[in-house]
């Protein structure tokens, strides 16, 4: 919900946003998900995304992933007394690495570094901001499940999101 002050479309009251949260389940694993409200979309931002997110206790927010062309960040608003967990994964790792995060932590992932990441709530609800760039073209890699998503925001006729099985990809050129 946008600000009730129509002369200020650049401002949102997060209290007003409460009723507009939507639940997102990951299409590759429905047990993974969060509630989210797109602050950036409601202010008309198109080159950067900013989302106010919540995850129920002991819930993983997204499938471990990384972006080739987009940068992404998390700012932990409230991790509860027990804190939360940042999961990271590099290609070739047997298991994701777990790192404690707490209220006030800022976590940033530059594009193209090949480090998969996700957040997991602790014993209490996790509240955080998630944001990042919106590149015209991106590849979002899910290393633990052997899939990648090609994101096309160029406006091409067949643009959209395309899921690719790693086993079906072929290298072209050098």
C-alpha positions in Angstrom: 0.0 0.0 0.0 1.4 3.4 -1.0 1.6 6.4 1.3 -1.8 7.9 2.0 -0.2 11.2 1.1 -0.6 11.1 -2.7 1.8 14.1 -3.0 4.6 11.9 -1.6 4.8 8.8 -3.8 8.4 8.4 -2.7 7.4 7.6 0.9 5.8 4.5 2.4 4.6 4.0 6.0 5.7 0.5 6.9 2.8 0.4 9.4 0.4 0.8 6.4 2.3 -2.0 4.5 1.5 -4.5 7.2 -1.7 -5.6 5.4 0.1 -5.9 2.1 2.7 -8.5 2.9 2.5 -11.5 0.6 3.8 -15.0 1.3 6.4 -16.3 -1.2 7.3 -20.0 -1.4 10.3 -20.9 -3.4 9.2 -22.7 -6.7 12.0 -25.2 -6.4 11.3 -26.0 -2.8 7.9 -25.1 -1.3 9.2 -25.6 2.3 11.4 -22.5 1.9 9.8 -19.1 2.0 9.1 -15.7 3.6 6.6 -12.9 3.8 7.6 -9.9 1.8 6.5 -6.4 0.9 8.3 -4.6 -2.0 9.1 -1.1 -0.7 11.0 -0.2 -3.9 8.1 -1.2 -6.2 5.6 0.9 -4.3 7.9 3.9 -4.6 8.4 3.3 -8.4 12.0 2.1 -8.2 12.9 0.0 -11.3 16.7 -0.4 -11.2 16.9 -1.5 -7.6 14.7 -3.7 -5.5 14.2 -3.2 -1.7 11.9 -5.6 0.2 10.8 -5.7 3.8 10.8 -9.4 4.7 9.8 -11.7 7.6 10.6 -15.4 8.1 8.9 -17.6 10.7 11.0 -19.2 13.4 13.4 -21.9 12.0 12.5 -21.1 8.4 15.0 -20.8 5.6 14.1 -17.7 3.5 15.4 -18.7 0.0 17.1 -21.6 -1.7 20.8 -21.1 -1.6 21.7 -19.0 -4.7 23.9 -16.3 -6.1 23.7 -13.8 -9.0 26.0 -13.4 -11.9 25.0 -9.8 -12.7 23.1 -8.5 -9.7 24.3 -7.4 -6.3 22.2 -8.3 -3.2 22.2 -7.2 0.4 20.5 -8.0 3.7 20.1 -5.7 6.7 18.9 -7.5 9.8 16.2 -5.5 11.5 15.3 -8.1 14.2 16.9 -11.5 14.6 15.4 -12.1 18.0 17.4 -13.0 21.1 18.7 -16.3 19.6 19.8 -14.6 16.4 19.6 -16.1 12.9 21.9 -18.0 10.6 23.6 -17.0 7.3 24.1 -20.0 5.1 26.9 -19.7 2.5 28.0 -22.2 -0.1 30.8 -22.3 -2.7 30.8 -24.6 -5.7 32.4 -27.9 -4.6 31.5 -27.5 -0.9 29.9 -30.6 0.6 27.7 -28.7 3.0 26.7 -25.0 3.4 28.7 -23.1 6.0 26.7 -21.6 8.9 27.4 -18.2 10.4 25.5 -16.5 13.2 24.0 -13.1 12.4 22.2 -10.7 14.8 20.1 -7.6 14.8 21.9 -4.7 13.1 24.1 -6.9 10.9 24.6 -5.8 7.2 25.5 -8.5 4.7 26.4 -7.8 1.1 27.0 -10.1 -1.9 28.7 -8.6 -5.0 27.7 -10.0 -8.3 29.6 -12.8 -9.9 31.5 -14.1 -6.9 30.0 -17.6 -6.9 29.0 -17.8 -3.3 25.5 -19.1 -2.7 23.6 -17.7 0.3 20.4 -17.8 2.2 19.1 -16.7 5.7 17.5 -19.0 8.3 15.5 -17.6 11.2 16.4 -18.7 14.7 14.0 -19.6 17.4 12.0 -16.3 16.7 10.7 -14.6 13.7 13.4 -12.9 11.5 12.7 -9.4 10.1 15.1 -7.9 7.5 15.5 -5.7 4.5 16.6 -7.4 1.3 17.7 -5.3 -1.6 19.8 -5.3 -4.7 20.3 -4.2 -8.3 18.0 -5.2 -11.1 20.2 -5.9 -14.1 18.5 -6.2 -17.5 19.9 -9.7 -17.8 20.9 -12.0 -14.9 21.7 -15.6 -14.2 20.6 -16.7 -10.7 22.5 -20.0 -9.9 21.1 -22.6 -7.4 24.3 -24.7 -6.9 22.8 -27.2 -4.4 20.1 -28.3 -6.8 22.0 -28.0 -10.1 19.8 -25.4 -11.7 20.0 -21.8 -12.9 17.4 -19.2 -13.7 17.9 -16.8 -16.6 16.2 -13.5 -15.9 15.4 -11.3 -18.9 14.2 -7.8 -18.1 15.1 -6.3 -21.5 11.5 -6.2 -22.7 12.2 -8.6 -25.4 9.1 -10.4 -26.8 10.1 -13.7 -25.2 11.5 -12.0 -22.0 10.9 -13.4 -18.6 12.4 -16.1 -16.3 13.7 -19.3 -17.7 14.8 -22.3 -15.6 17.8 -24.3 -16.9 19.0 -27.7 -15.7 22.8 -27.6 -15.4 23.0 -31.1 -16.9 21.4 -29.8 -20.1 23.7 -26.8 -20.6 26.3 -26.8 -23.3 29.3 -24.5 -23.5 29.6 -22.5 -26.7 32.8 -20.9 -28.0 36.1 -20.7 -26.2 
